[in-house]
Amino acid sequence: MAMLRPNPRGDFPVVAAIAFVDPTAILCGHVIVEGDVFIGPYAVIRADEADENGHVEPIRIGSGADQPQSCCPGPGRRSQYTVGAQCAFRYCPQTSSH
């Protein structure tokens, strides 16, 4: 079982029963993983940074998406982030909280 952790606000990840999340992956906060998704080894998906009103926007991994190993979408992100259905997330851009 992957490490599923709450963010400071208390939001826990939600993972569909038919998604595969590698046991070494870490999902933190307001993360929504739809069905038939692959999240590979050592992936880190964080939705734990609140805006000035304390709201945390979700990271949604769409049905059939492929999140490979060692990818880390989330840090420095304060707007909603979606990996679309049937998409393969292959590049992890650097982000900024500014």
N, CA, C and O atoms as CSV, one atom per row, in Angstrom:
chain,resi,resn,atom,element,x,y,z
A,1,MET,N,N,0.840,-1.197,0.000
A,1,MET,CA,C,0.000,0.000,0.000
A,1,MET,C,C,0.875,1.247,0.000
A,1,MET,O,O,1.839,1.338,0.760
A,2,ALA,N,N,0.543,2.182,-0.835
A,2,ALA,CA,C,1.270,3.451,-0.913
A,2,ALA,C,C,1.093,4.235,0.386
A,2,ALA,O,O,0.186,3.965,1.174
A,3,MET,N,N,1.975,5.208,0.591
A,3,MET,CA,C,1.838,6.092,1.739
A,3,MET,C,C,0.829,7.175,1.400
A,3,MET,O,O,1.071,8.006,0.525
A,4,LEU,N,N,-0.301,7.165,2.092
A,4,LEU,CA,C,-1.353,8.165,1.914
A,4,LEU,C,C,-1.350,9.031,3.159
A,4,LEU,O,O,-1.598,8.544,4.262
A,5,ARG,N,N,-1.070,10.315,2.983
A,5,ARG,CA,C,-0.922,11.220,4.127
A,5,ARG,C,C,-1.856,12.409,3.994
A,5,ARG,O,O,-2.142,12.855,2.883
A,6,PRO,N,N,-2.339,12.930,5.132
A,6,PRO,CA,C,-3.155,14.142,5.060
A,6,PRO,C,C,-2.267,15.364,4.872
A,6,PRO,O,O,-1.082,15.335,5.202
A,7,ASN,N,N,-2.846,16.439,4.340
A,7,ASN,CA,C,-2.141,17.712,4.333
A,7,ASN,C,C,-2.423,18.405,5.669
A,7,ASN,O,O,-3.216,17.889,6.456
A,8,PRO,N,N,-1.803,19.555,5.950
A,8,PRO,CA,C,-2.029,20.225,7.241
A,8,PRO,C,C,-3.489,20.574,7.506
A,8,PRO,O,O,-3.891,20.702,8.663
A,9,ARG,N,N,-4.289,20.731,6.452
A,9,ARG,CA,C,-5.718,21.035,6.617
A,9,ARG,C,C,-6.536,19.797,6.948
A,9,ARG,O,O,-7.677,19.903,7.399
A,10,GLY,N,N,-5.941,18.598,6.719
A,10,GLY,CA,C,-6.639,17.360,7.036
A,10,GLY,C,C,-7.203,16.619,5.838
A,10,GLY,O,O,-7.858,15.591,6.013
A,11,ASP,N,N,-6.971,17.110,4.617
A,11,ASP,CA,C,-7.452,16.422,3.417
A,11,ASP,C,C,-6.620,15.167,3.177
A,11,ASP,O,O,-5.391,15.223,3.195
A,12,PHE,N,N,-7.285,14.039,2.954
A,12,PHE,CA,C,-6.615,12.779,2.611
A,12,PHE,C,C,-6.777,12.487,1.126
A,12,PHE,O,O,-7.780,12.885,0.532
A,13,PRO,N,N,-5.820,11.806,0.514
A,13,PRO,CA,C,-5.985,11.377,-0.876
A,13,PRO,C,C,-7.159,10.407,-1.010
A,13,PRO,O,O,-7.491,9.676,-0.076
A,14,VAL,N,N,-7.783,10.418,-2.201
A,14,VAL,CA,C,-8.848,9.490,-2.538
A,14,VAL,C,C,-8.370,8.703,-3.747
A,14,VAL,O,O,-8.066,9.284,-4.789
A,15,VAL,N,N,-8.302,7.376,-3.614
A,15,VAL,CA,C,-7.779,6.521,-4.679
A,15,VAL,C,C,-8.841,5.501,-5.068
A,15,VAL,O,O,-9.371,4.787,-4.216
A,16,ALA,N,N,-9.150,5.438,-6.373
A,16,ALA,CA,C,-10.128,4.470,-6.867
A,16,ALA,C,C,-9.646,3.046,-6.606
A,16,ALA,O,O,-8.445,2.779,-6.618
A,17,ALA,N,N,-10.573,2.150,-6.373
A,17,ALA,CA,C,-10.236,0.757,-6.069
A,17,ALA,C,C,-9.496,0.077,-7.213
A,17,ALA,O,O,-8.716,-0.846,-6.980
A,18,ILE,N,N,-9.730,0.520,-8.448
A,18,ILE,CA,C,-9.074,-0.139,-9.587
A,18,ILE,C,C,-7.854,0.643,-10.095
A,18,ILE,O,O,-7.418,0.434,-11.227
A,19,ALA,N,N,-7.312,1.526,-9.281
A,19,ALA,CA,C,-6.063,2.220,-9.613
A,19,ALA,C,C,-4.903,1.427,-9.022
A,19,ALA,O,O,-5.054,0.781,-7.985
A,20,PHE,N,N,-3.733,1.476,-9.688
A,20,PHE,CA,C,-2.527,0.869,-9.124
A,20,PHE,C,C,-1.608,1.984,-8.653
A,20,PHE,O,O,-1.198,2.841,-9.436
A,21,VAL,N,N,-1.292,1.962,-7.371
A,21,VAL,CA,C,-0.343,2.908,-6.789
A,21,VAL,C,C,0.776,2.083,-6.171
A,21,VAL,O,O,0.538,1.296,-5.254
A,22,ASP,N,N,2.008,2.261,-6.675
A,22,ASP,CA,C,3.139,1.500,-6.173
A,22,ASP,C,C,3.301,1.724,-4.666
A,22,ASP,O,O,3.071,2.831,-4.179
A,23,PRO,N,N,3.694,0.685,-3.929
A,23,PRO,CA,C,3.861,0.818,-2.476
A,23,PRO,C,C,4.886,1.870,-2.052
A,23,PRO,O,O,4.833,2.341,-0.916
A,24,THR,N,N,5.814,2.251,-2.928
A,24,THR,CA,C,6.808,3.265,-2.568
A,24,THR,C,C,6.348,4.685,-2.873
A,24,THR,O,O,7.040,5.639,-2.518
A,25,ALA,N,N,5.201,4.848,-3.522
A,25,ALA,CA,C,4.687,6.178,-3.867
A,25,ALA,C,C,4.149,6.878,-2.622
A,25,ALA,O,O,3.725,6.233,-1.663
A,26,ILE,N,N,4.174,8.219,-2.655
A,26,ILE,CA,C,3.631,9.041,-1.575
A,26,ILE,C,C,2.582,9.971,-2.161
A,26,ILE,O,O,2.871,10.733,-3.085
A,27,LEU,N,N,1.366,9.914,-1.629
A,27,LEU,CA,C,0.290,10.822,-2.013
A,27,LEU,C,C,-0.087,11.609,-0.774
A,27,LEU,O,O,-0.373,11.031,0.275
A,28,CYS,N,N,-0.089,12.936,-0.898
A,28,CYS,CA,C,-0.314,13.782,0.266
A,28,CYS,C,C,-1.394,14.818,-0.023
A,28,CYS,O,O,-1.293,15.572,-0.991
A,29,GLY,N,N,-2.417,14.852,0.809
A,29,GLY,CA,C,-3.413,15.903,0.743
A,29,GLY,C,C,-4.552,15.659,-0.227
A,29,GLY,O,O,-5.010,14.531,-0.409
A,30,HIS,N,N,-5.000,16.744,-0.848
A,30,HIS,CA,C,-6.201,16.750,-1.691
A,30,HIS,C,C,-5.879,16.195,-3.085
A,30,HIS,O,O,-5.919,16.918,-4.080
A,31,VAL,N,N,-5.558,14.891,-3.132
A,31,VAL,CA,C,-5.215,14.190,-4.368
A,31,VAL,C,C,-6.366,13.246,-4.701
A,31,VAL,O,O,-6.841,12.513,-3.834
A,32,ILE,N,N,-6.817,13.262,-5.965
A,32,ILE,CA,C,-7.901,12.399,-6.412
A,32,ILE,C,C,-7.360,11.529,-7.545
A,32,ILE,O,O,-6.963,12.042,-8.591
A,33,VAL,N,N,-7.344,10.215,-7.333
A,33,VAL,CA,C,-6.846,9.276,-8.335
A,33,VAL,C,C,-8.032,8.477,-8.846
A,33,VAL,O,O,-8.654,7.723,-8.097
A,34,GLU,N,N,-8.343,8.648,-10.137
A,34,GLU,CA,C,-9.485,7.948,-10.728
A,34,GLU,C,C,-9.092,6.524,-11.113
A,34,GLU,O,O,-7.947,6.116,-10.922
A,35,GLY,N,N,-10.039,5.779,-11.652
A,35,GLY,CA,C,-9.833,4.366,-11.966
A,35,GLY,C,C,-8.877,4.107,-13.109
A,35,GLY,O,O,-8.688,4.945,-13.990
A,36,ASP,N,N,-8.276,2.930,-13.078
A,36,ASP,CA,C,-7.411,2.452,-14.150
A,36,ASP,C,C,-6.176,3.331,-14.333
A,36,ASP,O,O,-5.692,3.506,-15.452
A,37,VAL,N,N,-5.672,3.877,-13.237
A,37,VAL,CA,C,-4.492,4.746,-13.239
A,37,VAL,C,C,-3.293,3.945,-12.757
A,37,VAL,O,O,-3.422,3.080,-11.891
A,38,PHE,N,N,-2.114,4.239,-13.327
A,38,PHE,CA,C,-0.857,3.649,-12.862
A,38,PHE,C,C,-0.004,4.759,-12.270
A,38,PHE,O,O,0.306,5.738,-12.949
A,39,ILE,N,N,0.376,4.611,-11.000
A,39,ILE,CA,C,1.311,5.528,-10.348
A,39,ILE,C,C,2.516,4.694,-9.941
A,39,ILE,O,O,2.408,3.791,-9.111
A,40,GLY,N,N,3.666,5.006,-10.533
A,40,GLY,CA,C,4.852,4.175,-10.422
A,40,GLY,C,C,5.675,4.382,-9.158
A,40,GLY,O,O,5.333,5.183,-8.288
A,41,PRO,N,N,6.780,3.624,-9.087
A,41,PRO,CA,C,7.649,3.657,-7.913
A,41,PRO,C,C,8.199,5.053,-7.631
A,41,PRO,O,O,8.606,5.776,-8.540
A,42,TYR,N,N,8.201,5.408,-6.364
A,42,TYR,CA,C,8.796,6.643,-5.839
A,42,TYR,C,C,8.141,7.923,-6.341
A,42,TYR,O,O,8.698,9.007,-6.165
A,43,ALA,N,N,6.969,7.818,-6.962
A,43,ALA,CA,C,6.243,9.027,-7.353
A,43,ALA,C,C,5.793,9.746,-6.082
A,43,ALA,O,O,5.442,9.109,-5.089
A,44,VAL,N,N,5.807,11.067,-6.124
A,44,VAL,CA,C,5.338,11.883,-5.004
A,44,VAL,C,C,4.322,12.867,-5.579
A,44,VAL,O,O,4.642,13.656,-6.467
A,45,ILE,N,N,3.110,12.810,-5.068
A,45,ILE,CA,C,2.046,13.696,-5.539
A,45,ILE,C,C,1.515,14.439,-4.324
A,45,ILE,O,O,0.910,13.844,-3.433
A,46,ARG,N,N,1.750,15.755,-4.297
A,46,ARG,CA,C,1.392,16.575,-3.141
A,46,ARG,C,C,0.368,17.640,-3.483
A,46,ARG,O,O,0.543,18.408,-4.430
A,47,ALA,N,N,-0.696,17.678,-2.709
A,47,ALA,CA,C,-1.663,18.778,-2.762
A,47,ALA,C,C,-1.804,19.261,-1.322
A,47,ALA,O,O,-2.778,18.965,-0.630
A,48,ASP,N,N,-0.786,20.021,-0.901
A,48,ASP,CA,C,-0.718,20.390,0.512
A,48,ASP,C,C,-0.440,21.865,0.764
A,48,ASP,O,O,-0.248,22.269,1.911
A,49,GLU,N,N,-0.415,22.674,-0.287
A,49,GLU,CA,C,-0.150,24.100,-0.099
A,49,GLU,C,C,-1.446,24.890,-0.189
A,49,GLU,O,O,-2.105,24.905,-1.229
A,50,ALA,N,N,-1.804,25.541,0.899
A,50,ALA,CA,C,-3.043,26.310,0.959
A,50,ALA,C,C,-2.828,27.727,0.432
A,50,ALA,O,O,-1.728,28.275,0.508
A,51,ASP,N,N,-3.899,28.305,-0.100
A,51,ASP,CA,C,-3.842,29.713,-0.505
A,51,ASP,C,C,-4.026,30.590,0.727
A,51,ASP,O,O,-4.102,30.079,1.844
A,52,GLU,N,N,-4.097,31.896,0.535
A,52,GLU,CA,C,-4.202,32.826,1.661
A,52,GLU,C,C,-5.493,32.651,2.464
A,52,GLU,O,O,-5.587,33.140,3.589
A,53,ASN,N,N,-6.500,31.949,1.893
A,53,ASN,CA,C,-7.758,31.687,2.595
A,53,ASN,C,C,-7.803,30.295,3.221
A,53,ASN,O,O,-8.824,29.899,3.782
A,54,GLY,N,N,-6.700,29.554,3.128
A,54,GLY,CA,C,-6.644,28.213,3.708
A,54,GLY,C,C,-7.190,27.123,2.809
A,54,GLY,O,O,-7.304,25.974,3.237
A,55,HIS,N,N,-7.536,27.460,1.555
A,55,HIS,CA,C,-8.105,26.489,0.623
A,55,HIS,C,C,-6.992,25.757,-0.121
A,55,HIS,O,O,-6.011,26.369,-0.544
A,56,VAL,N,N,-7.151,24.451,-0.278
A,56,VAL,CA,C,-6.194,23.643,-1.028
A,56,VAL,C,C,-6.892,23.118,-2.278
A,56,VAL,O,O,-7.885,22.396,-2.180
A,57,GLU,N,N,-6.377,23.479,-3.451
A,57,GLU,CA,C,-6.924,22.984,-4.712
A,57,GLU,C,C,-6.467,21.543,-4.938
A,57,GLU,O,O,-5.366,21.181,-4.524
A,58,PRO,N,N,-7.291,20.712,-5.588
A,58,PRO,CA,C,-6.939,19.305,-5.770
A,58,PRO,C,C,-5.962,19.068,-6.915
A,58,PRO,O,O,-5.846,19.872,-7.840
A,59,ILE,N,N,-5.272,17.952,-6.823
A,59,ILE,CA,C,-4.583,17.369,-7.965
A,59,ILE,C,C,-5.423,16.171,-8.356
A,59,ILE,O,O,-5.672,15.285,-7.539
A,60,ARG,N,N,-5.863,16.143,-9.614
A,60,ARG,CA,C,-6.714,15.057,-10.102
A,60,ARG,C,C,-5.939,14.294,-11.174
A,60,ARG,O,O,-5.448,14.880,-12.138
A,61,ILE,N,N,-5.837,12.975,-10.989
A,61,ILE,CA,C,-5.208,12.101,-11.971
A,61,ILE,C,C,-6.353,11.366,-12.660
A,61,ILE,O,O,-7.023,10.532,-12.051
A,62,GLY,N,N,-6.572,11.685,-13.945
A,62,GLY,CA,C,-7.730,11.185,-14.683
A,62,GLY,C,C,-7.664,9.708,-15.011
A,62,GLY,O,O,-6.588,9.110,-15.027
A,63,SER,N,N,-8.810,9.132,-15.271
A,63,SER,CA,C,-8.965,7.711,-15.572
A,63,SER,C,C,-8.031,7.269,-16.696
A,63,SER,O,O,-7.990,7.889,-17.759
A,64,GLY,N,N,-7.292,6.206,-16.458
A,64,GLY,CA,C,-6.399,5.643,-17.455
A,64,GLY,C,C,-5.068,6.354,-17.587
A,64,GLY,O,O,-4.287,6.020,-18.478
A,65,ALA,N,N,-4.784,7.321,-16.734
A,65,ALA,CA,C,-3.528,8.072,-16.825
A,65,ALA,C,C,-2.353,7.239,-16.303
A,65,ALA,O,O,-2.527,6.278,-15.553
A,66,ASP,N,N,-1.165,7.641,-16.724
A,66,ASP,CA,C,0.070,6.953,-16.355
A,66,ASP,C,C,0.999,7.959,-15.692
A,66,ASP,O,O,1.515,8.859,-16.354
A,67,GLN,N,N,1.211,7.814,-14.402
A,67,GLN,CA,C,2.104,8.677,-13.630
A,67,GLN,C,C,3.362,7.865,-13.337
A,67,GLN,O,O,3.348,7.052,-12.413
A,68,PRO,N,N,4.442,8.051,-14.080
A,68,PRO,CA,C,5.618,7.201,-13.912
A,68,PRO,C,C,6.366,7.481,-12.615
A,68,PRO,O,O,6.020,8.379,-11.848
A,69,GLN,N,N,7.382,6.694,-12.406
A,69,GLN,CA,C,8.199,6.820,-11.207
A,69,GLN,C,C,8.892,8.173,-11.128
A,69,GLN,O,O,9.129,8.837,-12.137
A,70,SER,N,N,9.203,8.550,-9.923
A,70,SER,CA,C,10.010,9.736,-9.611
A,70,SER,C,C,9.446,11.044,-10.137
A,70,SER,O,O,10.206,11.994,-10.323
A,71,CYS,N,N,8.157,11.133,-10.383
A,71,CYS,CA,C,7.537,12.395,-10.777
A,71,CYS,C,C,6.914,13.043,-9.555
A,71,CYS,O,O,6.419,12.359,-8.660
A,72,CYS,N,N,6.944,14.360,-9.525
A,72,CYS,CA,C,6.486,15.062,-8.333
A,72,CYS,C,C,5.654,16.286,-8.690
A,72,CYS,O,O,6.122,17.407,-8.491
A,73,PRO,N,N,4.426,16.119,-9.215
A,73,PRO,CA,C,3.601,17.308,-9.432
A,73,PRO,C,C,3.075,17.822,-8.109
A,73,PRO,O,O,2.682,17.037,-7.246
A,74,GLY,N,N,3.066,19.114,-7.946
A,74,GLY,CA,C,2.446,19.664,-6.758
A,74,GLY,C,C,3.186,20.757,-6.040
A,74,GLY,O,O,2.589,21.811,-5.820
A,75,PRO,N,N,4.447,20.600,-5.650
A,75,PRO,CA,C,5.076,21.624,-4.813
A,75,PRO,C,C,5.065,22.998,-5.482
A,75,PRO,O,O,5.369,23.124,-6.668
A,76,GLY,N,N,4.716,24.010,-4.719
A,76,GLY,CA,C,4.700,25.366,-5.228
A,76,GLY,C,C,3.475,25.709,-6.044
A,76,GLY,O,O,3.417,26.781,-6.647
A,77,ARG,N,N,2.504,24.833,-6.077
A,77,ARG,CA,C,1.327,24.982,-6.914
A,77,ARG,C,C,0.138,25.357,-6.037
A,77,ARG,O,O,-0.131,24.694,-5.035
A,78,ARG,N,N,-0.567,26.411,-6.409
A,78,ARG,CA,C,-1.730,26.803,-5.621
A,78,ARG,C,C,-3.009,26.834,-6.434
A,78,ARG,O,O,-4.030,27.334,-5.961
A,79,SER,N,N,-2.971,26.311,-7.646
A,79,SER,CA,C,-4.182,26.237,-8.454
A,79,SER,C,C,-4.461,24.776,-8.777
A,79,SER,O,O,-3.586,23.922,-8.636
A,80,GLN,N,N,-5.679,24.498,-9.210
A,80,GLN,CA,C,-6.053,23.116,-9.516
A,80,GLN,C,C,-5.148,22.561,-10.607
A,80,GLN,O,O,-4.780,23.273,-11.542
A,81,TYR,N,N,-4.796,21.298,-10.482
A,81,TYR,CA,C,-3.879,20.642,-11.411
A,81,TYR,C,C,-4.503,19.322,-11.811
A,81,TYR,O,O,-4.897,18.541,-10.946
A,82,THR,N,N,-4.602,19.053,-13.122
A,82,THR,CA,C,-5.236,17.828,-13.603
A,82,THR,C,C,-4.348,17.146,-14.626
A,82,THR,O,O,-3.856,17.783,-15.558
A,83,VAL,N,N,-4.142,15.838,-14.448
A,83,VAL,CA,C,-3.557,14.996,-15.491
A,83,VAL,C,C,-4.760,14.332,-16.136
A,83,VAL,O,O,-5.466,13.559,-15.490
A,84,GLY,N,N,-4.997,14.629,-17.407
A,84,GLY,CA,C,-6.211,14.193,-18.076
A,84,GLY,C,C,-6.301,12.691,-18.278
A,84,GLY,O,O,-5.311,11.968,-18.168
A,85,ALA,N,N,-7.516,12.240,-18.577
A,85,ALA,CA,C,-7.764,10.826,-18.844
A,85,ALA,C,C,-6.882,10.345,-19.982
A,85,ALA,O,O,-6.693,11.044,-20.977
A,86,GLN,N,N,-6.348,9.152,-19.823
A,86,GLN,CA,C,-5.515,8.497,-20.834
A,86,GLN,C,C,-4.198,9.226,-21.108
A,86,GLN,O,O,-3.550,8.940,-22.116
A,87,CYS,N,N,-3.785,10.146,-20.255
A,87,CYS,CA,C,-2.534,10.875,-20.457
A,87,CYS,C,C,-1.378,10.167,-19.769
A,87,CYS,O,O,-1.558,9.483,-18.761
A,88,ALA,N,N,-0.200,10.343,-20.327
A,88,ALA,CA,C,1.018,9.833,-19.704
A,88,ALA,C,C,1.830,11.033,-19.252
A,88,ALA,O,O,2.272,11.830,-20.080
A,89,PHE,N,N,2.029,11.170,-17.961
A,89,PHE,CA,C,2.765,12.289,-17.400
A,89,PHE,C,C,4.239,11.921,-17.416
A,89,PHE,O,O,4.677,11.092,-16.618
A,90,ARG,N,N,5.008,12.524,-18.308
A,90,ARG,CA,C,6.398,12.134,-18.496
A,90,ARG,C,C,7.410,13.169,-18.057
A,90,ARG,O,O,8.587,12.841,-17.909
A,91,TYR,N,N,6.999,14.400,-17.845
A,91,TYR,CA,C,7.937,15.457,-17.519
A,91,TYR,C,C,7.461,16.160,-16.266
A,91,TYR,O,O,6.275,16.459,-16.133
A,92,CYS,N,N,8.350,16.421,-15.368
A,92,CYS,CA,C,8.001,17.079,-14.114
A,92,CYS,C,C,8.610,18.475,-14.102
A,92,CYS,O,O,9.772,18.632,-13.726
A,93,PRO,N,N,7.850,19.490,-14.506
A,93,PRO,CA,C,8.408,20.846,-14.565
A,93,PRO,C,C,8.717,21.399,-13.188
A,93,PRO,O,O,8.082,21.025,-12.202
A,94,GLN,N,N,9.680,22.277,-13.125
A,94,GLN,CA,C,9.964,23.015,-11.899
A,94,GLN,C,C,8.851,24.026,-11.720
A,94,GLN,O,O,8.413,24.647,-12.688
A,95,THR,N,N,8.393,24.196,-10.500
A,95,THR,CA,C,7.325,25.160,-10.255
A,95,THR,C,C,7.789,26.163,-9.232
A,95,THR,O,O,8.799,25.959,-8.558
A,96,SER,N,N,7.062,27.229,-9.118
A,96,SER,CA,C,7.404,28.270,-8.167
A,96,SER,C,C,6.147,28.669,-7.411
A,96,SER,O,O,5.046,28.611,-7.959
A,97,SER,N,N,6.302,29.065,-6.183
A,97,SER,CA,C,5.140,29.474,-5.390
A,97,SER,C,C,4.874,30.967,-5.527
A,97,SER,O,O,4.028,31.500,-4.810
A,98,HIS,N,N,5.569,31.658,-6.424
A,98,HIS,CA,C,5.385,33.094,-6.607
A,98,HIS,C,C,4.261,33.380,-7.559
A,98,HIS,O,O,3.964,34.544,-7.832
